[in-house]
Amino acid sequence: MQDGPHNLTALLRLQQFADSALPIGGAAHSFGLESLADSRLLHVDNLECFLFDYLYETGTLEATYCAASCRIDGLDAWSALNIELGARKLARESRDASAAMGRRFLQLAAHVSKIDLLIAAAGRSAEVHLSACFGLVAGAMGIDREAAAAAYLQQSITTLISCCQRLLALGQTRAQEILWNLKPAVIDAARRAASMPPAHAGCFTPLLDVASASHPTLSTRLFIS
C-alpha cells in the first residue's frame, strides 16, 4: 500500500474486518481446542507454545490461501482455491466452521462495502472458507498480500485465545502477553505465506485433526466445533 488518505482508509477498514469480535460466529467455534482442553493436553502452561506451532502449521496454510486470494484472476479461480482449501481440511467440524464463518464474513463485507466483486462472490452458492474470503476482501480494498495474511492471522490467534479464556484458567493479562509474544511468529507466517503458492504450503497436525473430529463426542460442550 502507498502512503496517503486512501491508504489510511483501507487500513482502518482492514482493522475493522480483522476484529475478532466481528459478528461472523467466531465465538462459537474452538476448532478442536475444546477437545484438547477436555483431555488436558492443552493448558495455560503450554498454550503459547501450542499457538506458536499452530501458526507455523495451520496458520501458514490458511494464510497462503488468504494471500493468494488477494490477487486472484477472477471468481472461478477463487472458487477453485476454496475447493482446494476445503479438501485439505481433514476434520469435518473445522471444515464446516471455516465455511460457515467464511460465508458470514463475505456477506457482511459485501453488504457494508458495496464492492461489486464481493457482492458477486457472496451471491455464489459454492462453499467458501474464511481465510480465502478474508484475502478476497483485502485485495478488493487494495491491501497487499503480506499485510492481509498478517491481519488474518492476528484475527485467528486472537479468536483462539479468546476461546481459551473460556476453556482454561487464562486471565486477561496473560492472554494479552501471549498475543504480544506471538507477533513475530504471525509476521513470519505471513511473510512465508505471501511468498509461496498454496500448493507448496505443508501442514501436518494429526492431533488437532483428531481433536476436532472427536469434539461431538464430548459430554458437555461450550463450542460448536
N, C-alpha and C positions, 0 to 999 in steps of 0.2 A: 504494500500500500504506500502511496505517496502522501507527503505532508499536506495539510490544508483542512478546511472546514468539512469537505466531503469525507476525508479520511476519518475525522473525529466522529462524524455522524455514523459511519459504518462501524467504528469501534464501539460506540455506545449501543448500537443495535446488536452487535455481536455479544456484548456483555449481557444484554437482556436475554438473548436466546441461550446463552451459556449458563444462566442462573439455574442452580439445582432445584429451586423452588418453582420452576416453570410448570404449569398445570398440564403435564403430559403423562402422569401416572408413575413417576419415578419413586415416589414414597411407598408405592405398593409392591415393589419388587426388590428382592435381595440378590438375585442372580446366583443362588446357591449358597450365599453366606449364612443364611439361617440354618441350613443343614450342617454346615461346618461348625457353627457355634453350638448347635444342639449336641453334636458329637464331641465337643470340647477340643476339636482340632484347631479352632480359631479362638483366640482370646486376646486380651488387651496387650499382653507382653509381646506377642508375635504379629500383631496387626500391621505395624509399619513395614516389617519385612515382607509380610504377605502381599501388601499392596504394592510394594516395590517390584516384586516378582510379577504381580498382576499386570503392571504397566509394561514390563518387558515382554510378556507373552500376549495375553488377551488385549491389553491396551494398545500395543503396537499393531496387532492385526486389525482391530477396529479402526484405528487411526489411519491405516493405509487406505481403507475404503472411503473414509472421510476425505482424505487428501485427494484421492483420485476423483471423487465426485465434485470437487471444486472446479475442475477444468474438463468436464465431461463433454463429449461431442454428441449431443442430442439425447433425448429421453430414452430412446431404445437402448443405447449403450449404457445409460444409467440403470435402466431396469435389469440389464444383464449383470451389472455389478451387484445389485441387490440379490438376484438369484444365486450368484456365486457365493456371496457372503452367507446367505441363509443355509446353503449346502455345507458350509464349514462350521456351522453351529450344531454340534452333535446332540446336545440336550434339547428336547422339545420345549421344555419350560423356559429356558433362556431365549430360545429362538422366538417363541411366541411373545415373550415380554419385549424383546427388541423390536418385533414387528408392530406390536400394539403401541409402544411409545413412539416409534418412527412415524406411524400414521398420524398420531395426535400432534406430534411436533410439526410435521409437514402441513397439516391442515391449519394449525394455529399460525405458522409463519406465512402461509399463503393468504390467510384472512387479514392479518394486520399489515402485511407489506404491499399487497395488491400487485405483486410482481407476476407478470404473465407466465413465465416459466414455472414458477412454483404453483400457480393456480392449475396449470396444465398437468403437472406432476401429481398434485393432490387429487385430480379428477380421475386418475387411473386406478383400476381395481387391483393391480398386481401387488404382491407383498413387497413392502419396503422396510428398511431397517434404520434404526436411529442414527448410526454413525454416517451412513450414506446420505440420509436426509439432512443431517447437520451440514455435511460438506456441500450438498447442492445449494442449500440456503446461503451458506457463507460465500460460495462462489458467485451467486446471483447478486450479492451485495458488494462484490469486488474485493473480498478478503483473500489473501494469499493462502496457499496450501498449508504451509507450516503453522501459521497463526490459527487457521481453522482447526487443524489437528490438535494443537495445544489447548485451544479453548474447549474442544470436545472432551479431551482427556481430563481437563480441570473439572468440567461438569460431572463426568463419570465418577471420578475419585471422590469428589465432594458428596455426591449422592450415596456412594457406598459407605463413606464414613458416617453419614447421617443415619444410614441403616444400622450400622454397628453401634451407634449410640442408643438405639432401642434394643439391641440384642445383647450387648456387653456392658460391663461397668465402666463405660468410657465417658469421662467428663468432658465438658466444653473446652477446657484449657488444653488437655491432652489431644483432643480431636483437632484443634487448630494447630497444635505443634506438629502433629503428624502431617497434616495438609501442607504446612510450611516446608517441612523437611523433604517432602516428595516433589517439590517444584523442579529440582534438577532432573529427576527421573522423568517427569512429564515433558520437559523440554527435549531431553534426549530421545524419548519415544516419538515425539512429534517430528523431530528432525529426521530420524530414520524412516518414519512413515512417509514423509514428503519426498524422500529420495529414492523410493523403490516402488515398483508396481505391486498391487495387492497379491498377485500370484507368487511373488517372491517372499512374502511375509509368512514365517513359520509360527506355529502356536501349538504347544503340547501341554495341556492342562487336564490330565485324566481325573485327578482328584476333584477339581472344580466341576468337571462334566458329570461325574458320578453324584456329587453332592447336589447339583441342580436337578438331575433326573430323579433323585430319591426324595426331593422336597415334598411331593404329595403324600408320602408315607408318614410324615411326622404326625404325632398325635395332636399337637397343638401348633398353630402357625400364626405368625403376625403378618406374613407377606404372601402374595400370590405365587411368587416364584423364588 
